Amino acid sequence: MKDVEGKVAFITGGASGMGLGMARSFAAAGMKVMIGDIEAEVAQKAVDELKGKGFDAACVQCDVSSMESVQAAADKTIETFGKVHIVSNNAGIAVGGYSESCSMRNWNWVVDVNLWGVVYGLQAFVPHILSQDEGGHVISTASMAGMVGLRGAGPYNATKFAVVGMMETFAADHRKHNIGASVLCPGIVATNIGHSGRNRPDEYGGAVKPNEKDRTAEMLAAGLDPDIVGDLVLEAVQEDQFYIFTDPGLKHLIETRCERIIAGYDWAANCKALDGAVQAGGLPG
Ligand SMILES: NC(=O)c1ccc[n+]([C@@H]2O[C@H](COP(=O)([O-])OP(=O)(O)OC[C@H]3O[C@@H](n4cnc5c(N)ncnc54)[C@H](O)[C@@H]3O)[C@@H](O)[C@H]2O)c1
């Protein structure tokens, strides 16, 4: 979507980190910005900042793990700005641990926010973009953990791989409708993601305080400025770029994964069990 001026953008998790970076960049490019975030007060602060610079912005409290809440945010966006063109399914939380031993409550939390949150964003907003017939762009935030398996992060990996797969399909499905798509796969970015536990609702075990000894915070603090990610996402929307990587220095991780996958095919081509087997000769879609 080359011409973004005057367009309406909705951003989940727009009160902090990369979502706030996007809100700043989108607003500076002339978009009307609606921030949806579970942290209402922080979202309001972000809106005050944007309005203080003369930009058009508003916010709505939104929990992306609830379809009703995301639907209400979509209704509020249309009520406030009349339309919606750009949707950023960005809110997410980090949960560490092995798939087999991560508590089921944390498993459910990470799936409900990181995966269902994106699904609900598509369900609530894409029908508006389609019915307006003015084009649009959907960005969903995955991670480098959606590209390569990271040790000790099975549940998080599962949600982020799912987002990448879903957005690859979404891009193919909606090219004909003039809706662009991107999947943001950040490396390390200096945000508050290390303190995700602050937003864990009671049903998943309640809020957790950051662990002073946790070295994640140090690593994140050394990461990329989230405002740069905001500019990067804006550029990707304008240039219709699908994969958005924030750290080109991590390309070798993708190369290694691709080499391992190709090696798997080479192994299959030579294995005894498939020798002479009849194949369908394609995939649907
Ligand atoms: N920071 C990194 O290094 C990094 C790397 C890869 C991917 N990511 C992804 O980037 C996205 C943005 O995170 P960030 O790093 O900017 O972190 P952040 O914690 O600074 O921002 C996340 C925002 O999401 C909001 N949020 C949390 N749960 C929510 C819910 N249920 N409903 C609505 N809003 C909710 C938070 O209040 C916060 O404003 C996430 O999807 C995360 O998984 C981050």
The ligand as an ORCA input file, in Angstrom:
! r2SCAN-3c Opt
* xyz 0 1
  N      11.267     -7.969     21.727
  C      11.759     -8.951     21.042
  O      12.974     -9.196     21.061
  C      10.851     -9.800     20.196
  C      11.437    -10.711     19.318
  C      10.618    -11.477     18.499
  C       9.246    -11.293     18.528
  N       8.689    -10.414     19.396
  C       7.228    -10.239     19.347
  O       6.952     -8.864     19.188
  C       5.602     -8.598     19.594
  C       5.552     -7.304     20.368
  O       6.205     -7.475     21.609
  P       7.277     -6.428     22.173
  O       8.586     -7.105     22.075
  O       7.090     -5.102     21.563
  O       6.881     -6.469     23.727
  P       6.187     -5.411     24.711
  O       5.891     -6.186     25.943
  O       7.005     -4.187     24.821
  O       4.826     -5.052     23.964
  C       3.766     -5.966     23.909
  C       2.451     -5.224     24.073
  O       1.390     -6.188     23.990
  C       0.461     -5.922     25.038
  N      -0.258     -7.161     25.365
  C       0.175     -8.230     26.058
  N      -0.798     -9.138     26.179
  C      -1.881     -8.632     25.523
  C      -3.198     -9.101     25.281
  N      -3.627    -10.272     25.746
  N      -4.021     -8.313     24.555
  C      -3.623     -7.111     24.084
  N      -2.403     -6.598     24.315
  C      -1.537     -7.359     25.008
  C       1.305     -5.408     26.188
  O       0.539     -4.662     27.124
  C       2.325     -4.552     25.435
  O       1.867     -3.230     25.274
  C       5.157     -9.856     20.333
  O       4.276    -10.598     19.497
  C       6.444    -10.626     20.575
  O       6.231    -12.004     20.665
  C       9.464     -9.682     20.246
*
